[in-house]
Amino acid sequence: MGLAADHAALLRAVAEALLQARGRIDGVEAMFSDLIRQTAPEDRSAALTQAQSLDVLAQEIEALSGVLQRLGQGEAPDQVLLAVPLANLSVRLGAGVGLNPASAPASDDVELF
């Protein structure tokens, strides 16, 4: 691929920053869990749905970090997309650059708690 060293380093640095952001989301999720326990029973279903959205966001951030890390290591974009664990994210990313990761596995998709 011939990625310039400074570009590769930047991709890896952004990947690390995303992982740190994902770690901060874990703290927000813990706080949200505490709030859900204090929520009226009739409102818990809506609160849990919102909490699951936060969990999906965390998983997407982690997957994007992995994409940047692998690109920063010089891997080909089509191979990187095949390794994205969230199939819908892989398809969206591929469409944005004209790649079709149709053979990306659907397993290991979003895990909801």
Residue, then its C-alpha position, 0 to 999 in steps of 0.5 A: m500500500g505504501l503508506a507514508a510513515d507519518h500517515a501510518a503513525l497518525l492513523r495509529a494515534v487516532a485508533e488509540a484515542l478512539l479506544q480511550a474514548r471507548g473506555r470513557i463510555d464504559g464509565v458513562e454506561a456504569m453511571f447510566s446503569d445506576l440511574i436505571r436502577q433508580t428509574a420507575p419500573e414503567d420507565r425502565s424499558a425505554a431507559l434500557t433501550q437508550a442504554q443499549s444504544l450507548d453500548v452499540l456506540a461503544q462497540e462501533i468506536e472499538a471497531l473503528s479503532g481497529v480499522l484505523q489501527r490495521l490501516g496504520q499497519g499498512e493492511a489493504p482496505d478491503q482486507v481491513l473491512l473483512a475483519v470488521p466485527l460489525a457487519n453493518l458497519s463494514v458495509r457502510l464503510g465499504a460503500g463509502v470507498g467503493l468496496n463491497p465487503a459482502s463476504a464479511p461474516a455476519s457473526d460477532d455482530v453487535e452484542l446487546f446486554 
